[in-house]
Amino acid sequence: MKVRVLVVLFALLALTFVLAEKYPSKPITYVICFAPGGESDITARLQQPYLEKILGVPIVITYKEGGGGAVGWTELVTRAKPDGYTIYGTNLPHTILQPLQGGVGYKTEQINNIYFFQSTPCVLAVRIDSPINTFEDFVKYAKEKGVVTLGGSGQPSANSFATVRLAKLTGLNIVYVPFSGSGTAVPALLGGHVDGLMTYTTMAVQYRDKMKVIAVASEKRLPWFPDVPTFRELGIDLVEKAYRGVAVPPGTPEDVKRVLEAAVKEVNNNPEFVAKMEEMGFVIENYDEAASAKLVSELMAYYKELWEETKGK
Amino acid sequence: MSGLQNLAYGFAQLFIVKTLLLMLGGVSVGLVIGSLPGLSATMGVALFLPITYWLSASDSLVFLGSLYMAAIYGGSFSAILLRTPGTPSNIGTTFDGYPMAKQGRGWEAILTATFASLYGALFGLIMFLIFAPMLARIALKFGPPEYFWLGIFGLTVISSLSRGNTLKGFIGGLIGVLLSTIGVAPVGGNVRFTFNMPQLIGGVGLIPALVGLFCIPQVIEMILNRSKQQLYQEAKVQRGLVRKTFVNVMKRQIDLLRASVIGFIIGVLPGAGGNIANLVAYSEAVRASKHPEKFGTGIPEGVIATEASNNAVVGGGFVPLMTLGVPGTPVDAILYGALLMQGLRPGVELFTTRADVVYTFIAGVILASLVMVPVGLAFGRGMAKLITKIPLSLLAPTILFLTMVGSYCVSNNISDVYMMLILGFLGFVLRKLGFEAGPITLGLILGPIIESGLVQGLLIGRQLTQPWLIFITRPLCWVFIVLSVFFLLWPVFLKKRIVVSGGEQK
């Protein structure tokens, strides 16, 4: 009798192991915390077919927009099931800046990022027909005019901090004009309502026939604009990017996280995927779970300092 | 000339069985999604976006475009039959469409909406083909100060929307504007008026508000009165009514044209869409009419104005999307994403290098607008019959269920459902007190436009001696300032005119 019970128990145990081993065995929901058609959506959609092939289950993309992503991320840390079947797209510096500003239902540390797979460095761009061709021209123009306006996406955001820092480091009087997204800032530049844009590489690449980039806020020059200097080359210590990654709800089992981490990494190594991403102006990044945590803590310290410095701006 | 050749090529492309089926599928899906309260055109297009992976660029655009156009039209069915706009573009259709249904003229209202939609759709698309590149440049002239005034102008429309009590209309509008400030500020990103409830960070969504404010009071009344007589009389499907209504609608060329032009122009402006256009068109129809007092009592002119304008918005919205790569409405933003994923970059370049795609797309949506008529009529007739046949004990819960599903689906968020229900009861009380849902939703739509326009304008204005000068030193601003003042004083003019005409009769 005892033996039988033991056998049954063992069988059950084995079964749970088999089931656990078999992650994933049903469709995975990939939650995008922004509107459909935006950059977060587009990158997730590009990943989708490759992830499906690697994981062998359908990836269902759903949207949970609102509050600049805060609605979705609050749900991620409070209500989502930690079983690996619901994963969320996350963005930096958004998930650092929102809790800093307060009023949202999550903390930066609560978000368990498992991979940051791409970034979009900030770039300074002006209209294609502008007389400004170099950063020196821009400085001259700013000094002559007294006040220059730069449009960008959101506030606080990578764009807004890059602008504030640029103003501080150069001593120029630059006014940042926030728009509700990178795309909505573009017509303001094309219509001449702002002097320039502090925007992301994606916009500069997609609208390359309408705007020209005069400086980039990355460590090294970017492949799309090989002739454009970095801010550092110009003597301005300004590196500012937005990152996109994938996160799981807190408490997700280790083995599940490893499967997902490996899958995202494999997609990032697919030359076809990389080509598509680069065509749109995304920089491929490879931060696995450990590296992501390190990146977040570094950036947290950086933004906290910047936040204190620029309070009220 | 090459444009015409391309268009001919586009039409030729369409007569491939697969493309035709996709168009028919898009129209059918769009009609269903549009006519369900709470499921908007945006949601429909987003929902079917993944399908485009397996399709070519032009096929997927034809499908999504047909879906979009049909959803905007389908939204009129629930506006007419249930007094609930199916999409935000059909808000104004409830004003006269529902009273028509109440009088047993529901079928006539649906027919009117159908032909007006067809007219508006074709007008918008043809204008796109002729004027697109030219208009795109004008749209760019709209900066934050212009949007601020456009928003203010939009609010003044309330003066001709609310019959009876204009003051209550404006109070309603301001309630809407206040509701729109809940959540994350569009400029600055501060979290406001959430009372530390994370559920409120996302603010008051337009769809939950629309469904709550329009549909819930209707369901409550339905239950309180326990009879469908209150809802409306059975829509009699008369013989010959189709032709008669067609002639009646087409006779009103000026009304159709006015509404379509308004819809097209508002569509061209990035950031303003059918939700604003249908109300502006309605108020313009009231203003131009010889008998403005009859609006709201169930006259076809009201339905013609809103339904022609909202379908004309579609073609207008394609202008900035296709020529500048700037999506003006949420649906256009999804289409932009679809184009990017196909490896196409919307903008002038798309026009020149991939004209085949653009023209097949436009030709496809033109054809879809025609297909929309028979499919829509069959569908609308079925819906009208179904609603009258279902007993109240089944109808009220079904509608309630649909409103909840719709609100949930906006962003898969249960707090949207609570929000919808709360606003629903609030809407019922407000309606009893004489505050209509129309002005409240208008305020909710315009609030963010006014706020971002104001703050962005003040920031840009720092280049001037006084930042606020930017709002009165630009010529385009004055167009809207003058229009706003004129609209604001409209009820005063109206009273005078009635007094004058009354005197003449004596």
Interface residues (C-beta under 8 A of the other chain):
Chain A: A35 P36 G37 G38 D41 I42 R45 L46 Q48 P49 I61 T62 Y63 K64 E65 G66 G67 G68 A70 V71 T74 E75 T78 L97 Q98 Q101 G102 G103 V104 G105 K145 G146 V147 T149 G154 Q155 P156 S157 V175 Y176 V177 P178 F179 S180 G183 T184 V186 P187 A188 L190 G191 G192 H193 V194 Q206 Y207 D209 K210 K276 E279 M280
Chain B: T42 V45 A46 L49 P50 Y53 A139 L140 K141 F142 G143 P144 G183 V184 P186 V187 G188 G189 N190 V191 T194 N196 P198 I201 G202 G203 G205 P270 G271 P320 L324 G325 V326 P327 P330 A333 I334 L335 Y336 G337 A338 L340 M341 G343 R345 G347 V348 E349 S411 N412 N413 S452 Q456 L459 I460 R462 Q463
